[in-house]
Amino acid sequence: MKKIEALIKPFELERVKASLGAIEAAGLTVVEVQRCGLRTGPPDRYRTGNGDGDSAPKVKIEIITGDEEALRVARTIARVTDVGCSDASLAILQVDDAVRIRTGERGGAAI
């Protein structure tokens, strides 16, 4: 199993959800986050306009899927958010196990 984590701009969320629905990806978790870089030097005023560095509101998407679907899901998110031109980021992580607490199902059956 794999976990895909993507940090995107909030306005990209509906397009990502629609595209993931089109490929029948399920189990999407969405969390509002603040992305902050660690920089040295003067504040980055041009980004936020208030001098508090490069902190910017983002949406974090988390999806746990089978190994065979992970690349397709990641590519879909990358295509929709145009990762090449955006400041979105994407990670694919290994998941050793998953448990559906209500039923006790484990592994792929839990997702």
N, C-alpha and C positions, 0 to 999 in steps of 0.2 A: 504494500500500500504506500501511497505517496500523499503528502500534504502540500498543496500549492498555496502560497501566501503572496498576495499582490497588494501593493500600495498604489492607489490611483487617486486622481482628482475626484471630488464628490460628483461633479456633473457627468462623469463617465460611467457612473454606477448603473443607470438604467440600460445603457447600451450593452454593458458587460452582462447584466442579468438576462437580457433578451437573447444575446448570442449564446450564452451558456444553456439557456432553455432550448434553443434551436438544436444543440448537439446532445440534449437530454442529460446534461450534467446535473446532479442533485446534491443537496446538502450544503448549500452555501451559507456561510456565516459572514456577517458584515458588522464591522466595528468602526466608529469614528475615532481617529487618532490624530496626533500632532507629530509631524516629522521634523526633527531638529538635527541639523548637521553639527559636527564639532569642528569649528574653524578657529583659526587664530587671526589676529589682526583686527582692523576696524569693523564695526557692525555692518551688516549687509542691508543697508536701508532701502535699496531699490527693490528688494523682493517683497517685503511686507509693508514698507512705508512707515513702520513704527520703531525701527531700530532694534528689534529683539532677535536679530540673527535671521537665519533662514528657516525659522519655524513656519510651517504652513499646514492648514487643515488637509487631511487626507482621509480616505476610506480604506480600511484593510479588509480584504476578502480572504477567507480561508475555505478551502475545499479539500476534503479527504476523498481520495478515489483510488481505484485499482491501478497497479503499475502500468497496465496497457493503455489506460485512458489519460494518464497524467500529462503526457506530451501534447496530446490533442487539446486538453483543457488549457494548458499553459499557452499554446500557440493561439488559441482563440482569444484569450485575454490580451496577449501581446498585439494581435492584429487589431482588435477593437480599440485599445488604448494607444496604439501607435507608439510603442515603447521606444522606437528609434528617435522620435522627435519630442517625446514627453519626458517628464521627470518621474514617471511611474517606475516601479521596480517589481521584480517577480523572483520568487525562490521556490524550488522544488525540494522538499525534505523527505527523508525516509521515515515511515511510520512502522514501528515494530508490531503494534497490536492496537486494536480498538475494541471497546466494550459498549454495547447498548445496555445501559443500566437497568432500564425497565424490564427487559426480557432476558438479559444475561448472554445474548448472542455476542460472539467474538469474531474478530478478523473481518473479512469482506462482508459477511452477513450483517455486521453491525453498522456498516455504512450504507 
